[in-house]
């Protein structure tokens, strides 16, 4: 995606939980893409990901829990981080609908000028 090739590339804000989920899913994703796990790990390491500690978004956990906690508790930290940083969320997950945060699907990012 060209969005990753812009200079400087935008940072994608993530929580520790998101990075852990990515690491756990890497072997499955690698197999789907017919790559080795080390190759997929190397690709992910090139992404401009900026991990934020829990204290950066802790104040927004109650609000995020109220909005998505019943739908998917795993999404609470991501929504809290989005609130704290006033940032959109890149997701194909419909659990974020109606939570007053801009979301972008992968298809929407690719459709942006310079995105695909």
N, CA, C and O atoms as a GROMACS GRO file, in nm:
protein
  464
    1UNK      N    1   0.084  -0.118   0.000
    1UNK     CA    2   0.000   0.000   0.000
    1UNK      C    3   0.088   0.123   0.000
    1UNK      O    4   0.185   0.132   0.075
    2UNK      N    5   0.053   0.217  -0.084
    2UNK     CA    6   0.130   0.340  -0.090
    2UNK      C    7   0.124   0.420   0.039
    2UNK      O    8   0.214   0.498   0.067
    3UNK      N    9   0.018   0.401   0.119
    3UNK     CA   10   0.009   0.475   0.244
    3UNK      C   11   0.132   0.448   0.332
    3UNK      O   12   0.173   0.535   0.409
    4UNK      N   13   0.191   0.329   0.320
    4UNK     CA   14   0.310   0.297   0.397
    4UNK      C   15   0.437   0.350   0.332
    4UNK      O   16   0.542   0.355   0.396
    5UNK      N   17   0.429   0.390   0.207
    5UNK     CA   18   0.546   0.438   0.135
    5UNK      C   19   0.556   0.590   0.131
    5UNK      O   20   0.652   0.643   0.074
    6UNK      N   21   0.461   0.661   0.192
    6UNK     CA   22   0.471   0.806   0.196
    6UNK      C   23   0.583   0.844   0.292
    6UNK      O   24   0.617   0.768   0.383
    7UNK      N   25   0.638   0.959   0.271
    7UNK     CA   26   0.750   1.002   0.356
    7UNK      C   27   0.714   1.132   0.424
    7UNK      O   28   0.692   1.230   0.354
    8UNK      N   29   0.708   1.139   0.552
    8UNK     CA   30   0.720   1.023   0.641
    8UNK      C   31   0.589   0.944   0.642
    8UNK      O   32   0.481   1.000   0.626
    9UNK      N   33   0.600   0.814   0.660
    9UNK     CA   34   0.481   0.729   0.667
    9UNK      C   35   0.406   0.762   0.796
    9UNK      O   36   0.467   0.791   0.898
   10UNK      N   37   0.273   0.758   0.789
   10UNK     CA   38   0.198   0.785   0.912
   10UNK      C   39   0.219   0.673   1.012
   10UNK      O   40   0.231   0.557   0.975
   11UNK      N   41   0.223   0.708   1.140
   11UNK     CA   42   0.231   0.607   1.244
   11UNK      C   43   0.092   0.548   1.266
   11UNK      O   44  -0.008   0.619   1.259
   12UNK      N   45   0.088   0.420   1.291
   12UNK     CA   46  -0.034   0.353   1.330
   12UNK      C   47  -0.023   0.325   1.479
   12UNK      O   48   0.068   0.254   1.523
   13UNK      N   49  -0.115   0.380   1.555
   13UNK     CA   50  -0.112   0.370   1.700
   13UNK      C   51  -0.173   0.236   1.742
   13UNK      O   52  -0.280   0.199   1.694
   14UNK      N   53  -0.105   0.165   1.830
   14UNK     CA   54  -0.153   0.035   1.873
   14UNK      C   55  -0.133   0.017   2.022
   14UNK      O   56  -0.050   0.083   2.085
   15UNK      N   57  -0.211  -0.075   2.077
   15UNK     CA   58  -0.195  -0.114   2.216
   15UNK      C   59  -0.110  -0.241   2.223
   15UNK      O   60  -0.090  -0.308   2.122
   16UNK      N   61  -0.063  -0.273   2.340
   16UNK     CA   62   0.013  -0.397   2.358
   16UNK      C   63  -0.073  -0.518   2.322
   16UNK      O   64  -0.023  -0.615   2.266
   17UNK      N   65  -0.204  -0.511   2.352
   17UNK     CA   66  -0.294  -0.622   2.321
   17UNK      C   67  -0.300  -0.646   2.170
   17UNK      O   68  -0.298  -0.760   2.124
   18UNK      N   69  -0.307  -0.539   2.093
   18UNK     CA   70  -0.313  -0.552   1.947
   18UNK      C   71  -0.185  -0.618   1.896
   18UNK      O   72  -0.190  -0.709   1.813
   19UNK      N   73  -0.071  -0.572   1.944
   19UNK     CA   74   0.055  -0.632   1.898
   19UNK      C   75   0.064  -0.780   1.936
   19UNK      O   76   0.117  -0.860   1.860
   20UNK      N   77   0.012  -0.816   2.053
   20UNK     CA   78   0.013  -0.956   2.093
   20UNK      C   79  -0.076  -1.038   2.001
   20UNK      O   80  -0.039  -1.148   1.961
   21UNK      N   81  -0.193  -0.984   1.965
   21UNK     CA   82  -0.283  -1.055   1.874
   21UNK      C   83  -0.217  -1.072   1.736
   21UNK      O   84  -0.231  -1.177   1.673
   22UNK      N   85  -0.147  -0.970   1.691
   22UNK     CA   86  -0.078  -0.979   1.563
   22UNK      C   87   0.027  -1.089   1.569
   22UNK      O   88   0.037  -1.171   1.477
   23UNK      N   89   0.106  -1.091   1.675
   23UNK     CA   90   0.210  -1.194   1.688
   23UNK      C   91   0.150  -1.335   1.689
   23UNK      O   92   0.205  -1.427   1.629
   24UNK      N   93   0.038  -1.351   1.758
   24UNK     CA   94  -0.027  -1.481   1.765
   24UNK      C   95  -0.081  -1.524   1.629
   24UNK      O   96  -0.082  -1.644   1.598
   25UNK      N   97  -0.126  -1.429   1.549
   25UNK     CA   98  -0.189  -1.458   1.421
   25UNK      C   99  -0.087  -1.470   1.307
   25UNK      O  100  -0.123  -1.518   1.199
   26UNK      N  101   0.037  -1.429   1.329
   26UNK     CA  102   0.137  -1.430   1.222
   26UNK      C  103   0.153  -1.565   1.153
   26UNK      O  104   0.158  -1.567   1.030
   27UNK      N  105   0.162  -1.676   1.223
   27UNK     CA  106   0.177  -1.804   1.151
   27UNK      C  107   0.059  -1.833   1.057
   27UNK      O  108   0.079  -1.885   0.947
   28UNK      N  109  -0.061  -1.800   1.100
   28UNK     CA  110  -0.180  -1.824   1.016
   28UNK      C  111  -0.175  -1.733   0.894
   28UNK      O  112  -0.198  -1.778   0.782
   29UNK      N  113  -0.144  -1.606   0.916
   29UNK     CA  114  -0.136  -1.512   0.805
   29UNK      C  115  -0.024  -1.550   0.708
   29UNK      O  116  -0.041  -1.542   0.586
   30UNK      N  117   0.088  -1.591   0.762
   30UNK     CA  118   0.200  -1.634   0.677
   30UNK      C  119   0.159  -1.750   0.589
   30UNK      O  120   0.190  -1.752   0.470
   31UNK      N  121   0.090  -1.847   0.646
   31UNK     CA  122   0.046  -1.962   0.568
   31UNK      C  123  -0.050  -1.920   0.457
   31UNK      O  124  -0.042  -1.969   0.344
   32UNK      N  125  -0.142  -1.828   0.489
   32UNK     CA  126  -0.237  -1.780   0.388
   32UNK      C  127  -0.165  -1.711   0.273
   32UNK      O  128  -0.208  -1.720   0.158
   33UNK      N  129  -0.057  -1.641   0.303
   33UNK     CA  130   0.018  -1.567   0.202
   33UNK      C  131   0.132  -1.647   0.143
   33UNK      O  132   0.209  -1.597   0.062
   34UNK      N  133   0.142  -1.773   0.185
   34UNK     CA  134   0.248  -1.864   0.138
   34UNK      C  135   0.388  -1.808   0.167
   34UNK      O  136   0.478  -1.812   0.084
   35UNK      N  137   0.402  -1.756   0.289
   35UNK     CA  138   0.530  -1.706   0.337
   35UNK      C  139   0.568  -1.783   0.463
   35UNK      O  140   0.484  -1.846   0.526
   36UNK      N  141   0.695  -1.776   0.497
   36UNK     CA  142   0.737  -1.836   0.623
   36UNK      C  143   0.702  -1.741   0.737
   36UNK      O  144   0.682  -1.621   0.715
   37UNK      N  145   0.694  -1.795   0.857
   37UNK     CA  146   0.667  -1.711   0.973
   37UNK      C  147   0.773  -1.602   0.990
   37UNK      O  148   0.739  -1.488   1.020
   38UNK      N  149   0.904  -1.635   0.972
   38UNK     CA  150   1.005  -1.529   0.982
   38UNK      C  151   0.988  -1.419   0.876
   38UNK      O  152   1.012  -1.302   0.903
   39UNK      N  153   0.948  -1.459   0.755
   39UNK     CA  154   0.924  -1.357   0.651
   39UNK      C  155   0.810  -1.265   0.690
   39UNK      O  156   0.820  -1.143   0.674
   40UNK      N  157   0.700  -1.322   0.742
   40UNK     CA  158   0.586  -1.242   0.782
   40UNK      C  159   0.622  -1.153   0.900
   40UNK      O  160   0.579  -1.038   0.906
   41UNK      N  161   0.700  -1.205   0.992
   41UNK     CA  162   0.745  -1.124   1.107
   41UNK      C  163   0.828  -1.006   1.058
   41UNK      O  164   0.813  -0.895   1.109
   42UNK      N  165   0.914  -1.029   0.961
   42UNK     CA  166   0.996  -0.920   0.905
   42UNK      C  167   0.909  -0.815   0.838
   42UNK      O  168   0.934  -0.695   0.852
   43UNK      N  169   0.807  -0.858   0.767
   43UNK     CA  170   0.717  -0.763   0.701
   43UNK      C  171   0.645  -0.678   0.804
   43UNK      O  172   0.637  -0.556   0.789
   44UNK      N  173   0.592  -0.740   0.907
   44UNK     CA  174   0.520  -0.666   1.011
   44UNK      C  175   0.614  -0.569   1.082
   44UNK      O  176   0.574  -0.460   1.122
   45UNK      N  177   0.739  -0.610   1.100
   45UNK     CA  178   0.834  -0.522   1.169
   45UNK      C  179   0.861  -0.394   1.091
   45UNK      O  180   0.908  -0.295   1.148
   46UNK      N  181   0.832  -0.394   0.962
   46UNK     CA  182   0.852  -0.275   0.880
   46UNK      C  183   0.736  -0.176   0.889
   46UNK      O  184   0.749  -0.061   0.847
   47UNK      N  185   0.624  -0.220   0.943
   47UNK     CA  186   0.508  -0.131   0.955
   47UNK      C  187   0.536  -0.021   1.057
   47UNK      O  188   0.600  -0.046   1.160
   48UNK      N  189   0.489   0.100   1.029
   48UNK     CA  190   0.512   0.210   1.123
   48UNK      C  191   0.414   0.205   1.240
   48UNK      O  192   0.321   0.286   1.248
   49UNK      N  193   0.436   0.109   1.330
   49UNK     CA  194   0.348   0.092   1.444
   49UNK      C  195   0.408   0.160   1.566
   49UNK      O  196   0.527   0.143   1.595
   50UNK      N  197   0.327   0.236   1.636
   50UNK     CA  198   0.372   0.301   1.759
   50UNK      C  199   0.286   0.249   1.874
   50UNK      O  200   0.167   0.278   1.881
   51UNK      N  201   0.348   0.172   1.962
   51UNK     CA  202   0.275   0.115   2.075
   51UNK      C  203   0.264   0.218   2.187
   51UNK      O  204   0.360   0.287   2.221
   52UNK      N  205   0.144   0.226   2.244
   52UNK     CA  206   0.118   0.317   2.356
   52UNK      C  207   0.093   0.235   2.481
   52UNK      O  208   0.023   0.133   2.476
   53UNK      N  209   0.148   0.278   2.593
   53UNK     CA  210   0.125   0.208   2.719
   53UNK      C  211  -0.017   0.237   2.770
   53UNK      O  212  -0.078   0.336   2.732
   54UNK      N  213  -0.066   0.149   2.855
   54UNK     CA  214  -0.201   0.162   2.908
   54UNK      C  215  -0.230   0.293   2.976
   54UNK      O  216  -0.343   0.342   2.973
   55UNK      N  217  -0.128   0.353   3.039
   55UNK     CA  218  -0.156   0.479   3.109
   55UNK      C  219  -0.184   0.594   3.012
   55UNK      O  220  -0.236   0.697   3.054
   56UNK      N  221  -0.151   0.578   2.885
   56UNK     CA  222  -0.178   0.683   2.786
   56UNK      C  223  -0.327   0.694   2.753
   56UNK      O  224  -0.373   0.798   2.706
   57UNK      N  225  -0.402   0.587   2.778
   57UNK     CA  226  -0.544   0.587   2.744
   57UNK      C  227  -0.633   0.537   2.858
   57UNK      O  228  -0.753   0.518   2.839
   58UNK      N  229  -0.576   0.515   2.975
   58UNK     CA  230  -0.650   0.458   3.089
   58UNK      C  231  -0.774   0.540   3.125
   58UNK      O  232  -0.876   0.483   3.164
   59UNK      N  233  -0.766   0.670   3.113
   59UNK     CA  234  -0.880   0.756   3.149
   59UNK      C  235  -1.001   0.732   3.060
   59UNK      O  236  -1.114   0.764   3.098
   60UNK      N  237  -0.980   0.675   2.941
   60UNK     CA  238  -1.089   0.653   2.846
   60UNK      C  239  -1.143   0.510   2.849
   60UNK      O  240  -1.237   0.478   2.776
   61UNK      N  241  -1.086   0.424   2.933
   61UNK     CA  242  -1.132   0.285   2.942
   61UNK      C  243  -1.280   0.277   2.982
   61UNK      O  244  -1.354   0.201   2.919
   62UNK      N  245  -1.326   0.351   3.084
   62UNK     CA  246  -1.468   0.339   3.120
   62UNK      C  247  -1.563   0.376   3.004
   62UNK      O  248  -1.661   0.306   2.980
   63UNK      N  249  -1.533   0.483   2.934
   63UNK     CA  250  -1.616   0.524   2.821
   63UNK      C  251  -1.613   0.419   2.710
   63UNK      O  252  -1.717   0.384   2.654
   64UNK      N  253  -1.495   0.368   2.679
   64UNK     CA  254  -1.482   0.267   2.574
   64UNK      C  255  -1.552   0.137   2.614
   64UNK      O  256  -1.613   0.071   2.530
   65UNK      N  257  -1.544   0.101   2.741
   65UNK     CA  258  -1.611  -0.020   2.791
   65UNK      C  259  -1.761  -0.007   2.775
   65UNK      O  260  -1.828  -0.102   2.734
   66UNK      N  261  -1.813   0.110   2.806
   66UNK     CA  262  -1.957   0.132   2.793
   66UNK      C  263  -2.002   0.118   2.648
   66UNK      O  264  -2.111   0.068   2.621
   67UNK      N  265  -1.918   0.163   2.554
   67UNK     CA  266  -1.957   0.163   2.413
   67UNK      C  267  -1.936   0.029   2.343
   67UNK      O  268  -2.019  -0.009   2.260
   68UNK      N  269  -1.828  -0.042   2.371
   68UNK     CA  270  -1.801  -0.167   2.299
   68UNK      C  271  -1.775  -0.287   2.388
   68UNK      O  272  -1.757  -0.398   2.337
   69UNK      N  273  -1.774  -0.269   2.517
   69UNK     CA  274  -1.741  -0.378   2.608
   69UNK      C  275  -1.832  -0.498   2.595
   69UNK      O  276  -1.787  -0.612   2.608
   70UNK      N  277  -1.961  -0.475   2.569
   70UNK     CA  278  -2.054  -0.586   2.553
   70UNK      C  279  -2.039  -0.653   2.416
   70UNK      O  280  -2.065  -0.773   2.402
   71UNK      N  281  -1.997  -0.577   2.316
   71UNK     CA  282  -1.982  -0.632   2.181
   71UNK      C  283  -1.855  -0.715   2.170
   71UNK      O  284  -1.858  -0.830   2.125
   72UNK      N  285  -1.743  -0.655   2.214
   72UNK     CA  286  -1.615  -0.724   2.206
   72UNK      C  287  -1.518  -0.662   2.306
   72UNK      O  288  -1.458  -0.558   2.277
   73UNK      N  289  -1.502  -0.723   2.422
   73UNK     CA  290  -1.412  -0.667   2.524
   73UNK      C  291  -1.270  -0.645   2.474
   73UNK      O  292  -1.199  -0.559   2.525
   74UNK      N  293  -1.227  -0.722   2.374
   74UNK     CA  294  -1.092  -0.705   2.319
   74UNK      C  295  -1.076  -0.572   2.246
   74UNK      O  296  -0.963  -0.529   2.222
   75UNK      N  297  -1.185  -0.506   2.210
   75UNK     CA  298  -1.178  -0.379   2.138
   75UNK      C  299  -1.173  -0.257   2.230
   75UNK      O  300  -1.152  -0.146   2.182
   76UNK      N  301  -1.193  -0.277   2.359
   76UNK     CA  302  -1.201  -0.164   2.453
   76UNK      C  303  -1.074  -0.080   2.451
   76UNK      O  304  -1.081   0.042   2.442
   77UNK      N  305  -0.958  -0.143   2.460
   77UNK     CA  306  -0.832  -0.068   2.466
   77UNK      C  307  -0.808   0.010   2.336
   77UNK      O  308  -0.760   0.124   2.340
   78UNK      N  309  -0.840  -0.050   2.223
   78UNK     CA  310  -0.821   0.019   2.095
   78UNK      C  311  -0.909   0.143   2.089
   78UNK      O  312  -0.863   0.249   2.045
   79UNK      N  313  -1.033   0.131   2.131
   79UNK     CA  314  -1.123   0.247   2.129
   79UNK      C  315  -1.077   0.352   2.229
   79UNK      O  316  -1.080   0.472   2.199
   80UNK      N  317  -1.033   0.310   2.346
   80UNK     CA  318  -0.982   0.405   2.445
   80UNK      C  319  -0.861   0.481   2.390
   80UNK      O  320  -0.849   0.601   2.411
   81UNK      N  321  -0.772   0.411   2.322
   81UNK     CA  322  -0.655   0.476   2.262
   81UNK      C  323  -0.698   0.576   2.154
   81UNK      O  324  -0.643   0.686   2.145
   82UNK      N  325  -0.796   0.538   2.073
   82UNK     CA  326  -0.846   0.629   1.970
   82UNK      C  327  -0.904   0.756   2.033
   82UNK      O  328  -0.881   0.866   1.984
   83UNK      N  329  -0.979   0.740   2.141
   83UNK     CA  330  -1.033   0.857   2.212
   83UNK      C  331  -0.920   0.943   2.267
   83UNK      O  332  -0.920   1.065   2.250
   84UNK      N  333  -0.823   0.880   2.332
   84UNK     CA  334  -0.713   0.954   2.396
   84UNK      C  335  -0.630   1.032   2.295
   84UNK      O  336  -0.589   1.145   2.323
   85UNK      N  337  -0.606   0.974   2.179
   85UNK     CA  338  -0.520   1.036   2.079
   85UNK      C  339  -0.599   1.110   1.971
   85UNK      O  340  -0.541   1.168   1.879
   86UNK      N  341  -0.732   1.106   1.984
   86UNK     CA  342  -0.819   1.168   1.883
   86UNK      C  343  -0.779   1.121   1.744
   86UNK      O  344  -0.758   1.200   1.652
   87UNK      N  345  -0.771   0.989   1.732
   87UNK     CA  346  -0.724   0.926   1.609
   87UNK      C  347  -0.831   0.832   1.554
   87UNK      O  348  -0.911   0.778   1.630
   88UNK      N  349  -0.832   0.813   1.422
   88UNK     CA  350  -0.925   0.715   1.364
   88UNK      C  351  -0.875   0.573   1.389
   88UNK      O  352  -0.762   0.552   1.435
   89UNK      N  353  -0.961   0.478   1.359
   89UNK     CA  354  -0.927   0.337   1.376
   89UNK      C  355  -0.929   0.268   1.241
   89UNK      O  356  -1.024   0.284   1.164
   90UNK      N  357  -0.824   0.191   1.211
   90UNK     CA  358  -0.818   0.109   1.090
   90UNK      C  359  -0.869  -0.028   1.130
   90UNK      O  360  -0.804  -0.100   1.207
   91UNK      N  361  -0.983  -0.065   1.078
   91UNK     CA  362  -1.044  -0.192   1.116
   91UNK      C  363  -1.145  -0.238   1.011
   91UNK      O  364  -1.205  -0.156   0.941
   92UNK      N  365  -1.163  -0.366   1.002
   92UNK     CA  366  -1.273  -0.422   0.924
   92UNK      C  367  -1.380  -0.476   1.018
   92UNK      O  368  -1.474  -0.543   0.976
   93UNK      N  369  -1.364  -0.446   1.145
   93UNK     CA  370  -1.452  -0.493   1.252
   93UNK      C  371  -1.572  -0.399   1.266
   93UNK      O  372  -1.554  -0.278   1.281
   94UNK      N  373  -1.690  -0.452   1.261
   94UNK     CA  374  -1.811  -0.370   1.270
   94UNK      C  375  -1.845  -0.332   1.414
   94UNK      O  376  -1.939  -0.256   1.437
   95UNK      N  377  -1.771  -0.384   1.511
   95UNK     CA  378  -1.798  -0.351   1.651
   95UNK      C  379  -1.776  -0.204   1.683
   95UNK      O  380  -1.823  -0.156   1.786
   96UNK      N  381  -1.705  -0.132   1.597
   96UNK     CA  382  -1.677   0.008   1.623
   96UNK      C  383  -1.783   0.102   1.564
   96UNK      O  384  -1.774   0.224   1.580
   97UNK      N  385  -1.882   0.047   1.498
   97UNK     CA  386  -1.986   0.132   1.439
   97UNK      C  387  -2.063   0.204   1.549
   97UNK      O  388  -2.098   0.146   1.651
   98UNK      N  389  -2.088   0.332   1.526
   98UNK     CA  390  -2.168   0.411   1.618
   98UNK      C  391  -2.099   0.453   1.745
   98UNK      O  392  -2.167   0.484   1.844
   99UNK      N  393  -1.966   0.455   1.748
   99UNK     CA  394  -1.895   0.490   1.872
   99UNK      C  395  -1.827   0.627   1.865
   99UNK      O  396  -1.742   0.658   1.948
  100UNK      N  397  -1.864   0.706   1.769
  100UNK     CA  398  -1.815   0.845   1.757
  100UNK      C  399  -1.664   0.854   1.732
  100UNK      O  400  -1.598   0.946   1.778
  101UNK      N  401  -1.612   0.756   1.660
  101UNK     CA  402  -1.473   0.758   1.616
  101UNK      C  403  -1.474   0.723   1.468
  101UNK      O  404  -1.543   0.631   1.425
  102UNK      N  405  -1.396   0.796   1.391
  102UNK     CA  406  -1.384   0.766   1.249
  102UNK      C  407  -1.312   0.633   1.233
  102UNK      O  408  -1.210   0.609   1.298
  103UNK      N  409  -1.365   0.548   1.148
  103UNK     CA  410  -1.299   0.422   1.118
  103UNK      C  411  -1.273   0.413   0.968
  103UNK      O  412  -1.346   0.469   0.887
  104UNK      N  413  -1.169   0.341   0.934
  104UNK     CA  414  -1.135   0.314   0.795
  104UNK      C  415  -1.119   0.164   0.779
  104UNK      O  416  -1.045   0.101   0.854
  105UNK      N  417  -1.186   0.107   0.682
  105UNK     CA  418  -1.161  -0.031   0.646
  105UNK      C  419  -1.036  -0.034   0.559
  105UNK      O  420  -0.991   0.070   0.511
  106UNK      N  421  -0.982  -0.150   0.538
  106UNK     CA  422  -0.868  -0.162   0.448
  106UNK      C  423  -0.905  -0.112   0.310
  106UNK      O  424  -0.827  -0.041   0.246
  107UNK      N  425  -1.024  -0.147   0.263
  107UNK     CA  426  -1.070  -0.102   0.130
  107UNK      C  427  -1.078   0.051   0.126
  107UNK      O  428  -1.040   0.111   0.025
  108UNK      N  429  -1.125   0.113   0.231
  108UNK     CA  430  -1.134   0.260   0.233
  108UNK      C  431  -0.995   0.323   0.231
  108UNK      O  432  -0.974   0.424   0.165
  109UNK      N  433  -0.901   0.264   0.303
  109UNK     CA  434  -0.763   0.318   0.300
  109UNK      C  435  -0.703   0.305   0.160
  109UNK      O  436  -0.636   0.396   0.112
  110UNK      N  437  -0.729   0.192   0.097
  110UNK     CA  438  -0.676   0.172  -0.039
  110UNK      C  439  -0.738   0.269  -0.138
  110UNK      O  440  -0.675   0.305  -0.237
  111UNK      N  441  -0.861   0.313  -0.112
  111UNK     CA  442  -0.930   0.404  -0.201
  111UNK      C  443  -0.886   0.550  -0.184
  111UNK      O  444  -0.915   0.633  -0.270
  112UNK      N  445  -0.817   0.582  -0.075
  112UNK     CA  446  -0.768   0.717  -0.054
  112UNK      C  447  -0.662   0.751  -0.156
  112UNK      O  448  -0.590   0.662  -0.203
  113UNK      N  449  -0.649   0.879  -0.192
  113UNK     CA  450  -0.541   0.917  -0.283
  113UNK      C  451  -0.406   0.871  -0.225
  113UNK      O  452  -0.373   0.902  -0.110
  114UNK      N  453  -0.332   0.799  -0.304
  114UNK     CA  454  -0.202   0.746  -0.258
  114UNK      C  455  -0.215   0.622  -0.173
  114UNK      O  456  -0.115   0.570  -0.125
  115UNK      N  457  -0.337   0.573  -0.153
  115UNK     CA  458  -0.357   0.460  -0.063
  115UNK      C  459  -0.333   0.325  -0.125
  115UNK      O  460  -0.290   0.233  -0.054
  116UNK      N  461  -0.357   0.308  -0.251
  116UNK     CA  462  -0.349   0.173  -0.302
  116UNK      C  463  -0.257   0.150  -0.411
  116UNK      O  464  -0.246   0.037  -0.459
   0.00000   0.00000   0.00000
